[in-house]
Each structure stands twice: as structure tokens, then as C-alpha cells.
Amino acid sequence: MVTSSGSSKKSKIKPRIYHQKKVALQDALPLDTPFSVHIDVCSLCNFKCTFCFQHDKAGMKESGVKWGMMEVDTFKKCVDDLKRFPKKIKKIKIGNHGEPTMHPNLPELVKYARDSEVADIVEIFTNGSRLEPKLNQKLVDAGLQRMNISVEGLTAESYKKVADYKIDYEKFIENIRDLYNRKDDSFSLYIKVVDHAVVKSEPGRPTIDLSEEEKKYFYKTFGEISDEMSVENIVPQWAETDQNELTDVGMYGQEIKSLKKVCPFPFMYLHINSDGTVAGCTLDWARKVLVGDRAQNDLYEIWNGPGMKELRLGMLRGERNKIPMCDTCNAPNVCVIDNLDPYMGDLIEKFS
């Protein structure tokens, strides 16, 4: 199933950022409807990956954040709110700070989102470790349209080093295969592996790069049980952690030529934390830049409210370095290809 170049004949080699056709963000702003809505149904995770904020236990404790599960009622209210927007949401993304398959009601949440018909696509981001036939079938029956699985290693040993997790690797692959065999063409399965993982050791943290043979193994093994796949770069996307040193290459292989003044994320999407608070960015794991709370306002009001407006204007005024969390965040440079810096003058008039 693998060509001489290492790519799979069945699975398309495509970074997830290109799953849907992109538009020129500067021309589309201001958006009356966010492109996507990220709902973090579970901020807990069974992995402690060395490149994730979940690995920084001291930082998580100092943040004072209460980690846990989103109430089913809160999730349903968030989905209902999306009916107020003039257009359909392109994507509802379930999962971000934690592992969504740990939520006991995940299939029910997926089904509610699908039945509400407020989004073109309902998808899940997962490490895939908890997939098994019963859950697989429930997610298929619920109408899930896309699953994004992050593979953190190519052996059980690498999983222990990178994620501090003991995994039955063959069972892990078989459970993904089971899901692939149960789904139909309306359900897209994307699998990615990181090109290197930072493994804690002394002194420092050496980089372990995937060899060409390992990449071929990845393409061959998962190319037969996925629709799309790619190798992504580890990047410093979590601000205020011990993994925040800027790289010269972005997540999708893009060259980092200059640092952006404007973060595009608050202009594009909404992120709802597991406790119902709303952040201006999915990467605000410490919840320092909250722009609203679902317990007080619906999502339509928050999207058009003073919190989001001031955050966007602060970006367009070139004041990102004055915003907590944003001031040390490298995500605009490494996690997104949109660049609003050349259009700051025009956009500040629109948003004012």
C-alpha cells in the first residue's frame, strides 16, 4: 500500500489545515459568524506529552484552573446558541485542552450537535488511546463526520517516553482499524504523527527525529486505516510553559520569516472551556484572556460583545505584547498561516 516515496495509495497526504478550502481572512473580516467553534468537553488528559502544557504540572497547579468535564446541559446550550448566527458554522471542534473520549457522554454530545444542524462538520480531536469497538460504533451512529487522531510515537516505548503512558501498541492500531472499517465515506479519519518529540532528560531535552524508515512505517501502517494523514512538526504552541522556545519552522512546514503582531485566532473562531467560560483563543490553557461566560451570555452575544471587540482592537493596535498570555505566545507564528499584519490599518477602522 506504499509507494517508493513513502506515501500511501489509499490515504491522502494532506496537512489538516488544508482539509477545507481556505479564504483570504483579511478580505472576509469582520465575520458575522465564526469559522469554527471549539468546545472543550474535557480538560483532563490521560497523556502528559512532553511538548504539551499538560506536562507542566507545576504551571497547571499555579494557574488555579479547575480541570474537569463539561456539563451536558452546558454543551447543549452552546450548540443551541449557534442557531442565532446568520450562517452555519463551518466546524464544531470537540476537544482541545484534554482528551474528549474521557467524557462519558461523548456520543450523546456528538449526536446533539449533528442533529442540531448548526455546523457543516462536527469533528473530534483525540489521542485515540481509548478507542474500542463499542465506543467506535456509538460515535459512528451519532453521526460524527471527522476524527483527528494524534499519534505520539511509533512504539510502546516511545509512548512511555513522550506521553508517560503505557500503551498496547498493536491493540491501539487494531482499534483504529476497527473504527475505519465501521465508518462510511461521510466520516473522514485523519491521522498525524509529530516529526519529533521532546523527551525530558538531563542535561537539557534532546530532539528525537523520525527517520525516513520510521516515516515510511507510519505511512504504511496508518495509511491503510485512514483517509488523510501527515507528519507535523512539534512547535511551541503553549505559552507560559517550559516548552515555549520559538522554532524556525511552523507546524505545517511553513518557514518562520518574521514575527506577527496580530494573532488571527480571535477573528476566526470561538473557544468554550470545559467550565463554560469563553476564551479568545484555544491556546489560552491558563484562561487568562476570558472574553465571556456562557452562564451569563449566549455565544452570539459574546462573539459580538465588548470582550472580543477589545481583544481584536488590541491586536490591531499592535498591543499583543500587553495582553496576558498573548505576550509570550508563539502560536500566531507557528500554528497558522494567515497574516493580518499588512492590513492592520484598514481592519482597525472596520472593527472600531
C-alpha positions as CSV (number, residue, x, y, z in Angstrom):
1,M,0.0,0.0,0.0
2,V,3.0,2.3,0.0
3,T,4.7,3.9,-3.0
4,S,8.5,4.3,-3.3
5,S,8.3,7.8,-1.9
6,G,6.7,6.5,1.2
7,S,3.1,7.9,0.6
8,S,0.1,5.7,0.8
9,K,-2.1,4.9,-2.2
10,K,-5.3,4.9,-0.1
11,S,-4.8,7.7,2.4
12,K,-4.2,11.3,1.1
13,I,-1.1,13.0,2.4
14,K,-2.6,16.3,3.4
15,P,-2.0,18.6,6.5
16,R,-5.2,19.1,8.3
17,I,-5.1,22.9,7.8
18,Y,-5.9,22.2,4.2
19,H,-8.8,19.9,4.8
20,Q,-11.2,22.7,3.7
21,K,-10.6,25.4,1.1
22,K,-9.2,28.5,2.8
23,V,-10.2,32.0,2.1
24,A,-8.2,35.2,2.4
25,L,-9.0,36.1,6.1
26,Q,-8.4,39.8,5.7
27,D,-11.0,40.0,2.9
28,A,-13.6,38.1,4.9
29,L,-13.3,40.3,8.1
30,P,-15.3,41.2,10.1
31,L,-17.0,37.8,10.4
32,D,-20.7,37.8,11.3
33,T,-20.3,34.1,12.0
34,P,-17.1,32.4,13.4
35,F,-15.5,30.0,11.0
36,S,-15.4,27.3,13.8
37,V,-16.4,26.8,17.4
38,H,-14.1,24.8,19.7
39,I,-15.9,23.1,22.6
40,D,-13.5,21.6,25.2
41,V,-15.8,18.9,26.7
42,C,-13.0,17.5,28.9
43,S,-9.9,19.4,30.1
44,L,-8.4,16.3,31.7
45,C,-6.0,14.1,29.8
46,N,-4.6,10.6,30.2
47,F,-1.4,11.7,28.4
48,K,1.3,14.0,29.7
49,C,3.1,14.7,26.5
50,T,6.5,16.5,26.9
51,F,5.5,19.2,24.3
52,C,2.1,20.0,25.9
53,F,1.1,22.2,28.8
54,Q,-0.3,19.1,30.5
55,H,3.3,18.1,31.1
56,D,3.9,21.2,33.1
57,K,2.2,20.1,36.3
58,A,3.6,23.0,38.4
59,G,2.3,25.5,35.9
60,M,-1.1,23.9,35.8
61,K,-1.4,24.0,39.6
62,E,-0.3,27.6,39.7
63,S,-2.9,28.6,37.1
64,G,-5.7,27.8,39.6
65,V,-7.8,26.4,36.8
66,K,-10.4,23.7,37.8
67,W,-9.9,20.9,35.3
68,G,-12.8,18.6,34.6
69,M,-15.8,17.7,32.3
70,M,-18.3,20.0,30.7
71,E,-21.8,19.5,31.8
72,V,-24.1,18.0,29.1
73,D,-26.5,20.9,29.6
74,T,-23.8,23.5,29.0
75,F,-22.7,21.7,25.8
76,K,-26.3,21.7,24.5
77,K,-26.8,25.4,25.3
78,C,-23.6,26.2,23.4
79,V,-24.9,24.3,20.4
80,D,-28.3,25.9,20.6
81,D,-26.7,29.4,20.7
82,L,-25.1,28.7,17.3
83,K,-28.6,28.9,15.7
84,R,-28.5,32.7,16.3
85,F,-25.7,33.2,13.9
86,P,-26.7,34.2,10.3
87,K,-24.6,31.4,8.7
88,K,-23.8,27.9,9.5
89,I,-20.6,27.3,11.5
90,K,-18.0,25.5,9.2
91,K,-16.9,23.2,12.1
92,I,-17.7,22.3,15.6
93,K,-14.4,21.0,17.0
94,I,-14.7,18.9,20.1
95,G,-11.6,18.5,22.2
96,N,-8.6,20.7,22.8
97,H,-7.0,21.0,26.2
98,G,-7.8,17.4,27.2
99,E,-8.9,14.1,25.9
100,P,-12.6,14.2,24.8
101,T,-13.1,10.4,24.8
102,M,-12.8,10.5,28.6
103,H,-16.2,12.3,28.7
104,P,-18.8,9.5,29.5
105,N,-21.4,11.2,27.3
106,L,-19.3,12.0,24.2
107,P,-21.5,10.1,21.7
108,E,-24.6,11.9,23.1
109,L,-22.8,15.3,22.7
110,V,-21.8,14.5,19.1
111,K,-25.3,13.4,18.2
112,Y,-26.9,16.5,19.7
113,A,-24.5,18.7,17.6
114,R,-25.2,16.8,14.4
115,D,-29.0,16.7,14.9
116,S,-29.0,20.5,15.5
117,E,-27.6,21.0,12.0
118,V,-25.7,24.2,13.0
119,A,-22.4,23.2,11.5
120,D,-21.1,21.8,8.3
121,I,-18.8,19.4,10.1
122,V,-18.7,18.0,13.6
123,E,-15.3,16.6,14.5
124,I,-13.2,15.3,17.4
125,F,-9.5,15.8,18.3
126,T,-8.2,12.8,20.2
127,N,-5.1,10.8,21.0
128,G,-7.1,7.7,20.1
129,S,-5.9,5.6,23.1
130,R,-9.4,5.0,24.4
131,L,-11.0,3.9,21.1
132,E,-12.6,0.4,21.2
133,P,-15.3,-1.3,19.2
134,K,-18.3,-0.2,21.4
135,L,-17.3,3.5,21.5
136,N,-16.4,3.4,17.8
137,Q,-19.9,2.2,16.9
138,K,-21.5,4.8,19.1
139,L,-19.6,7.6,17.5
140,V,-20.4,6.4,14.0
141,D,-24.1,6.1,15.0
142,A,-24.0,9.6,16.5
143,G,-23.1,11.0,13.1
144,L,-19.5,12.0,13.7
145,Q,-18.1,13.4,10.5
146,R,-14.4,13.6,11.2
147,M,-11.9,12.4,13.7
148,N,-8.4,13.7,14.1
149,I,-6.0,11.3,15.8
150,S,-2.6,12.4,17.1
151,V,-0.1,9.6,17.1
152,E,2.6,10.3,19.7
153,G,5.1,7.6,18.9
154,L,5.6,4.5,16.7
155,T,6.4,2.1,19.5
156,A,5.1,1.4,23.1
157,E,8.5,2.6,24.3
158,S,8.3,5.9,22.6
159,Y,4.8,6.5,24.1
160,K,6.1,5.9,27.5
161,K,8.9,8.5,27.0
162,V,6.8,11.1,25.2
163,A,3.4,10.8,26.8
164,D,4.2,9.0,30.0
165,Y,1.6,6.4,29.0
166,K,1.8,2.6,28.8
167,I,0.1,1.6,25.6
168,D,-0.6,-1.7,23.9
169,Y,0.5,-0.5,20.5
170,E,-0.9,-3.4,18.5
171,K,-4.2,-3.0,20.2
172,F,-4.1,0.7,19.6
173,I,-3.7,0.1,15.8
174,E,-6.4,-2.5,15.8
175,N,-8.9,-0.2,17.5
176,I,-8.3,2.5,14.8
177,R,-8.7,-0.2,12.2
178,D,-12.0,-1.2,13.8
179,L,-13.2,2.4,13.6
180,Y,-12.0,2.7,10.0
181,N,-14.0,-0.5,9.0
182,R,-17.1,0.7,10.7
183,K,-17.4,4.2,9.2
184,D,-18.6,5.1,5.8
185,D,-17.5,7.8,3.4
186,S,-19.3,10.6,5.3
187,F,-16.9,10.1,8.1
188,S,-13.3,11.2,7.5
189,L,-10.4,9.8,9.6
190,Y,-7.3,11.9,9.8
191,I,-4.1,10.6,11.5
192,K,-0.9,12.6,12.1
193,V,2.4,11.9,13.8
194,V,4.8,14.5,15.0
195,D,8.2,14.6,13.3
196,H,10.0,14.7,16.6
197,A,9.2,14.6,20.3
198,V,11.0,16.3,23.1
199,V,12.0,13.8,25.7
200,K,12.9,15.0,29.1
201,S,16.4,14.0,30.2
202,E,19.5,15.5,31.7
203,P,21.1,17.7,30.6
204,G,18.5,19.5,28.5
205,R,15.9,17.9,26.3
206,P,17.4,16.3,23.2
207,T,15.4,16.2,20.0
208,I,14.5,12.7,18.6
209,D,13.7,13.0,14.9
210,L,11.7,10.4,13.0
211,S,14.0,8.7,10.5
212,E,12.9,8.1,6.9
213,E,12.3,4.5,7.7
214,E,10.1,5.4,10.6
215,K,8.1,7.8,8.4
216,K,7.7,5.0,5.8
217,Y,6.5,2.8,8.7
218,F,3.9,5.4,9.7
219,Y,2.6,5.9,6.2
220,K,2.4,2.1,5.6
221,T,0.8,1.3,9.0
222,F,-1.8,4.1,9.2
223,G,-2.2,4.8,5.5
224,E,-4.3,1.7,5.2
225,I,-6.7,2.8,8.0
226,S,-7.1,6.5,7.4
227,D,-8.5,8.9,4.8
228,E,-5.9,11.6,5.3
229,M,-2.6,11.7,7.1
230,S,0.5,13.8,7.6
231,V,3.7,14.3,9.5
232,E,3.5,17.5,11.6
233,N,6.2,19.5,13.3
234,I,6.4,19.9,17.1
235,V,6.0,23.7,17.7
236,P,5.9,25.9,20.8
237,Q,2.2,26.5,20.8
238,W,1.5,26.5,24.5
239,A,2.6,29.9,26.1
240,E,3.9,30.2,29.6
241,T,5.1,26.6,29.8
242,D,8.6,25.1,29.8
243,Q,8.1,24.3,26.1
244,N,7.9,27.7,24.5
245,E,11.2,28.3,22.6
246,L,10.4,29.6,19.1
247,T,11.3,27.3,16.2
248,D,12.2,28.4,12.7
249,V,9.7,26.1,11.0
250,G,5.9,26.0,11.7
251,M,3.6,23.1,12.4
252,Y,2.9,22.5,8.7
253,G,6.4,23.1,7.5
254,Q,6.0,26.8,6.8
255,E,9.1,28.9,7.2
256,I,9.0,31.5,10.0
257,K,10.4,34.6,8.4
258,S,9.1,37.3,10.7
259,L,7.1,37.5,14.0
260,K,3.4,38.6,13.7
261,K,2.0,41.5,15.6
262,V,-1.6,40.4,15.1
263,C,-2.9,37.0,16.2
264,P,-5.6,35.8,13.7
265,F,-7.3,33.5,16.1
266,P,-9.8,35.9,17.9
267,F,-11.0,37.0,14.5
268,M,-11.7,33.4,13.3
269,Y,-13.3,31.3,16.0
270,L,-14.8,30.9,19.5
271,H,-13.4,28.6,22.2
272,I,-15.5,27.4,25.1
273,N,-13.7,25.9,28.0
274,S,-15.0,22.9,29.9
275,D,-16.4,25.1,32.7
276,G,-18.4,27.2,30.2
277,T,-16.1,30.2,30.1
278,V,-15.1,31.6,26.7
279,A,-11.6,32.4,25.7
280,G,-10.3,34.4,22.8
281,C,-8.1,31.5,21.8
282,T,-8.0,27.8,22.1
283,L,-4.3,28.0,23.3
284,D,-5.2,30.0,26.4
285,W,-4.9,26.9,28.6
286,A,-4.5,29.0,31.8
287,R,-7.7,31.0,31.0
288,K,-6.0,34.4,31.3
289,V,-7.9,36.1,28.4
290,L,-11.5,35.3,29.0
291,V,-14.0,37.2,26.9
292,G,-17.2,35.9,28.3
293,D,-19.1,33.1,30.2
294,R,-21.9,31.0,28.8
295,A,-23.6,31.1,32.2
296,Q,-24.1,34.9,31.7
297,N,-24.4,35.4,27.9
298,D,-25.0,33.3,24.9
299,L,-22.3,32.7,22.3
300,Y,-23.8,35.1,19.8
301,E,-23.6,37.9,22.4
302,I,-20.1,37.0,23.3
303,W,-18.9,36.9,19.7
304,N,-20.2,40.4,19.2
305,G,-19.5,41.6,22.8
306,P,-17.1,44.0,24.4
307,G,-14.6,41.3,25.4
308,M,-14.0,40.1,21.9
309,K,-14.0,43.6,20.5
310,E,-11.4,44.9,22.8
311,L,-9.2,41.8,22.2
312,R,-9.3,42.3,18.5
313,L,-8.7,46.0,18.7
314,G,-5.8,45.4,21.0
315,M,-4.3,43.1,18.4
316,L,-4.9,45.6,15.6
317,R,-3.3,48.4,17.6
318,G,-0.2,46.3,17.8
319,E,-0.6,45.8,21.6
320,R,-0.4,42.0,21.7
321,N,2.7,42.3,23.9
322,K,0.4,44.0,26.5
323,I,-2.1,41.1,26.7
324,P,-1.5,38.4,29.3
325,M,-0.6,35.0,27.8
326,C,-0.7,36.5,24.3
327,D,2.5,38.4,25.1
328,T,4.6,35.2,25.3
329,C,2.6,33.1,22.8
330,N,4.3,31.9,19.6
331,A,1.2,30.2,18.2
332,P,0.4,33.0,15.7
333,N,3.8,32.4,14.1
334,V,3.9,28.6,14.1
335,C,0.3,27.3,14.1
336,V,-1.4,29.4,11.5
337,I,-0.5,30.7,8.0
338,D,-2.9,33.7,8.0
339,N,-1.1,37.1,8.4
340,L,-3.2,40.2,9.2
341,D,-0.2,42.5,9.9
342,P,-0.2,44.2,6.5
343,Y,-3.9,45.0,6.9
344,M,-3.9,46.4,10.5
345,G,-4.8,50.0,9.4
346,D,-7.8,49.0,7.3
347,L,-9.1,46.5,9.7
348,I,-8.9,48.7,12.8
349,E,-11.4,51.1,11.1
350,K,-13.8,48.2,10.4
351,F,-13.6,46.9,14.0
352,S,-13.8,50.4,15.6
